Amino acid sequence: MNHLYNSYKYLYQKIFDINSKIDISFEFFPPKIFNKENNNFLSSIKKLSIFHPNFISITCTPRNSEINYTYQAIKNIPKTLNLNIAPHITYINNINTITKLSKKYWNNGIKSIVALRGDVISKEYNSEVYAFQLVTLLKKIADFDISVAAYPEVHPEAKNANLDLIHLKEKINCGANRAITQFFFDVNKYLKFRDRCISIGINVDIIPGILPIMNFQQLKKFINLTNVYVPSWINNIFNNININNIHINKMIGLVICVDIIQKLCKEGVNKFHFYTLNDFEIVYTLCSILKQNIKIN
């Protein structure tokens, strides 16, 4: 109980230290079946819409058989919510599929895209493709507002940090409007990355991706696939609590999120992208805590 009390106390101290107004956005993944699961998806988006997000991105997979899940999910989001929806599109898919899909989005009022290379999931997918090529293709099709990915701790497939940064600059030069980073927990790694972006002439927003820790044990398995570093202080916190208590896990996760946001705000950052993992509760709580700081667009 002391851990929980101290977490609440620390949390509200941090909130009072955030003086700037912030813009937020969310990421969801689409349901595969449109029934009760879909209702939860739509309900979560509707509830989070009260926080006036700049956009809500909907993920996709490279599998051609599943590419329609994203489109169907977006079709089911009520237009009355007046949300800026940004579907993910991956360049791993063939060009004809991408062209048809992006035109369909544009013709249905979807003007924003998150452009990604996509994961190579089997030999049938071409690994010798790059996201800047997708940005170029999308800009030829229509004047999309395009977000791309950035990696403060380097993409796992990149040969080195400098080459990874060059690839990001290529995406921006081809017309991308902003970059959204992979999640991170060490603020200094983001700040150094932002400085390096500025030093090579990248002048768009580098929006930090924020992942609330909902289950630390699952997170440890997840980060094995990435280059993301978890600071020792975070490890120490979770090593000293009951990891089976979901509520305490989420409370600590909220504290860590607010701590990261507070530190970034002090460094002039005012835009944040939340990876929800379709967990409405923790992200809603986080935004409720921060609501006095969220801009109404």
Buried (B, 14 or more C-beta within 10 A) or exposed (E): EEBBEEBEEBBEEBBEEBEBEBBBBBBBBBBEEBEEEBEEBBEBBBBBBEBBBBBBBBBBBBBEEEBEBBBEBBEBBEEEBEBBBBBBBBBBBEEEEBBEBBEEBBEEEBBBBBBBBBEBEEEEBEEEBBBBBBBBBBBEBBEBBBBBBBBBBBBEEBEEBEEBBEBBBBBBEBBBBBBBBBBBBBBEBBBEBBEBBEEEEBEBBBBBBBBBBBBBEEBEEBBEEBBBBBBEEBEEBBEEBEEEEEEBBBBBBBBBBBBBBBBBBEEEBBBBBBBBBBBBEBBBBBBEBBEEBBBEE
